[in-house]
Amino acid sequence: MTTEEKILSNAKSVEEWILGGLPEREVAAALGIGYSTFRKAKRENNLIRDLVKAQVRGTRRSRKKYSPRKFHR
């Protein structure tokens, strides 16, 4: 099984992991591949890139923006 096949056959899990906030390095480890291999597959395969990109964009939207309050005395 190629790296691309491994990632795409686990697309639902990858989607859930990324939406759950798992870093890409840990997603790669969970799939049993190296982080550099994961990045290479993402760079070379549009389906993988779009899968990861869409989920990362979704997690950014769902996060509340934190703006620290300034204390006035």
N, C-alpha and C positions, 0 to 999 in steps of 0.2 A: 504494500500500500504506500503510495507516495504521500509526501507531506500535505499537499493540497487536498488529496482524498481524505486524509485523516482529519484535517480541519473542517472540511465541508460536510463530512459524514457526522461530525459532532457539532454542527452549526447551532442547533438549539441550545446545547450546553454552553458553547462559547458565548452566545447571545446572553444567556442568563448570568454567566460569570461576570461579563463586562458590565451588564446593567447592575449587578450586585456590587460593583466597585472593585472587582479583582483586577490588579494590574496585569498588563499584557505579559509581563515576565512570568507571572504565576499561572496565567492561562496556558502559556506554552508548556510550562512544567507539568500541568495537569494533563495535557495531551501527550506528554512523553517526548516532546521535541525541545530543542534548544531555542532560546530567545532569538538568537541571530537567524536561525532557520525560520522561525515564525515571522520575523520582520521581512526576510527575503520573500517568503511566500506571499505576504501582504503586499509587497512592492510589485511582485510579478503577476499576481492574479487579481483581476478586477473584482471578482465575486467576493474574495476574502477581504480585500480592502474595503469594499462597500459594506460588508457585514460588520466589520469592526468599527468603521467610521460612523455608521448609522447608530450603533449602540453607544459609542462614546459621546456622540452628539446628544443622544437621549439622556444620558446620565448628567451631562452638563446642564441641560434644560431643567431636569428635575431637582437639581440642587438649589437650595435657597442661598441667595447671596448674603454673605455676612459682611456687615459694615460695622466695624468697631465704633463704639460710642466714645466720645471724648468726655472726660470728666471735667466738670467745671466746679471750682471751689470758690 
